[in-house]
């Protein structure tokens, strides 16, 4: 029974590591992914050694399968918690809402405004770039100003140049300092 428990624990470690490696590869961070892959391979081999030592032990096989499944749940939760990378939201709105645009920019998000033709009227599209770790904050700001906005999101694999790369970080730091100062005065 101790062997089955060990196999289960190894799977709980292995699958989240597999998840992180996959994310790093998708985000084009191949050197880091290779390092994580080394750990993944070691865990995989060790767990299989325990399973293949006694294929008649049903508990080891069940521990491997259930550990893999629970590991997937943990890996998904870990991926959401880490929120590696950037995301683009397209917000389609009826009016050119500069209060929304200014609030997003003040909070440190990159925003570009486009005007287009809807079926009956002009429409406005905001392309908003944010770190994935700030996605909820972004959605709260949009909901505050445009609760009926049509939203689409895309994950960004990479980007370079432009105003965003330098200023987004500076604006986010400034926003968090102001937010902290307000919270301290409200105490």
Residue, then its C-alpha position, 0 to 999 in steps of 0.5 A: x500500500x505504501x508503494x501505491x501512495x508513493x505512486x499517487x504522490x509522484x503523479x501529483x507532482x509529475x502532471x503539474x510539472x508536465x503542465x508547466x513545461x507545456x505552458x513554457x513551450x507554448x510561451x516560447x520559453x524553450x530553455x526553461x521548458x527543457x529544465x522543467x522537462x528534465x525534472x518531469x522525465x525523472x519523476x515519470x521514470x521513477x513512477x513507472x518503475x514502481x508500477x512495472x515492478x508488480x503489474x499484478x498489484x491493482x492498487x499501484x495501477x489505480x494509484x497511477x491513474x487516479x494520481x494522473x487525473x488529480x494531477x491534471x486538476x492541480x496542474x490546471x489550478x497551478x496554471x491559473x494561479x501562475x497566469x504566465x504571459x499576456x492576453x489581449x481583449x477586444x471590447x466592442x462598445x457602442x460609444x467611444x467611452x473615453x472614461x473607460x479608455x482613460x481608466x484602463x490606461x491609468x490602471x496600466x493596461x495598453x489600449x488602442x481604440x478603433x472605429x468600425x461599422x456595425x450593422x446599424x451604427x458605428x461601433x468602437x473596438x478597444x484592443x486591450x493588452x494585459x498581463x494574464x495575472x491582471x485579467x480579473x482586474x481588467x474585466x472589473x474595470x470594463x464591467x464598471x463602465x461598459x457592462x454590455x460590452x462584447x468581449x473576445x480574448x486572445x493569448x499573446x505568444x510574443x510581442x515587441x516594440x511599441x509604446x506598450x513594452x516600456x510604459x505598461x510596467x511604469x503605469x502599473x507600478x504608478x497605479x498600484x502605488x496610488x491604490x495602496x495610498x488610497x487604501x492606507x488613508x481609508x484605514 
